């Protein structure tokens, strides 16, 4: 039986947080620092900044990089994951889960670049709509704001568990298809029931999964209909003891 890896939290890295002994093993060793710390005016294209995240993704010491920056309270630049993602962590945070969750968010962005390397559009991590004219944020993915202007105004925050729906919209912004979060199968929009706050205006489960869930719920509810209320059982027991 294979042994599971021990869960490592941020504070477990406190002994190496202020050391540089692990720097030489980093995938970014020898690369320009400006790739991972965007500045204004920009020294690189949007495409190059996005590529820097892929360098971090394959780094053998990414956990050390993320945890050390949290311990040092360094929330600037792309140290493993962007500063805005590291700001959400504390000393008790699970490092691997934080990294995995962040890169699910990164994969959902689906950026499009022009031939000059500048960003044309990408998806908002809150509403998942494809957006253009994305403002600069040097501590976010690719040095750009990951939420659209409307979500920022409404103060919508990205969920803890990022969507895996991978929706496809037409040129007018209407949903064509997406992946059901229950059965992981892609269906046309017509196979989902409507929900205003859902991605594309539809629920995350397909109609088939919703029906199966409804049947299972009703079946379980029927089993519990004849179960007695624990409070009532206690009352009856007390009354019985007093009578005796």
JOKAHU-V653616 format. One record per pair of residues at least 6 apart in sequence whose C-alpha atoms are under 7 Angstrom apart, sorted by the first residue. I is the first residue (numbers start at 1). GAP is how many residues later the second one is. D is the distance in whole Angstrom. If there is no record, write none. Layout:
# JOKAHU-V653616
I	GAP	D
I	GAP	D
This chain:
# JOKAHU-V653616
7	87	7
8	86	6
8	87	6
9	82	7
9	83	5
9	84	5
9	85	4
9	86	5
10	57	5
10	81	5
10	82	6
10	83	6
10	84	7
10	85	6
11	80	5
11	81	6
13	51	7
13	54	6
13	55	7
14	57	7
17	51	4
17	54	7
23	6	7
25	36	7
26	33	6
26	34	6
26	35	6
27	28	6
27	29	7
27	32	5
28	27	7
35	14	6
35	17	6
36	16	7
36	41	6
36	42	5
37	40	4
37	41	6
38	39	7
38	100	5
38	105	6
39	99	7
45	72	5
45	73	6
46	71	6
46	72	5
46	73	6
46	96	6
47	66	7
47	70	5
47	71	6
47	72	7
49	93	5
49	94	7
50	92	5
56	6	7
56	24	5
62	18	5
63	32	6
63	33	7
65	14	6
65	15	6
66	13	6
66	14	5
66	15	7
67	28	7
69	6	7
70	16	6
70	20	7
71	20	7
75	8	4
75	11	6
75	12	6
76	7	5
76	63	6
77	6	6
77	61	7
77	62	5
78	61	7
81	18	7
81	21	7
82	57	6
82	58	5
82	59	6
83	56	5
83	57	6
84	55	6
84	56	6
85	17	7
101	60	7
104	58	6
105	20	7
105	57	6
109	13	6
109	14	5
109	15	7
109	16	7
110	12	6
110	13	6
111	10	6
111	11	4
112	7	6
112	8	5
112	9	5
112	10	6
113	6	5
113	7	5
114	6	6
120	12	6
121	9	6
121	10	5
121	11	5
122	8	5
122	9	6
122	10	7
123	6	5
123	7	4
123	8	6
124	6	6
124	7	7
124	22	6
124	23	5
124	24	5
125	21	6
125	22	6
125	33	6
126	21	6
126	25	7
126	30	6
126	31	6
126	32	5
127	72	7
128	71	7
131	17	7
134	10	6
134	11	6
135	9	6
135	10	6
136	7	6
136	8	4
136	9	6
137	6	5
137	7	5
137	8	5
138	6	6
140	6	7
164	17	7
165	13	5
165	14	4
165	15	6
165	16	6
166	12	6
166	13	6
167	8	7
167	10	6
167	11	4
167	12	7
168	7	6
168	8	5
168	9	5
168	10	6
169	6	4
169	7	5
170	6	6
174	26	7
175	14	6
175	25	5
176	12	6
176	13	5
177	9	7
177	10	6
177	11	4
177	12	5
178	8	5
178	9	6
178	10	7
179	6	5
179	7	4
179	8	6
180	6	6
180	24	6
180	25	5
180	26	6
181	23	6
181	24	6
182	23	6
182	27	7
191	15	6
191	16	6
192	10	6
192	11	6
192	13	7
192	14	5
192	15	5
193	9	6
193	10	6
193	14	6
194	7	6
194	8	4
194	9	6
195	6	5
195	7	5
195	8	5
196	6	7
198	6	7
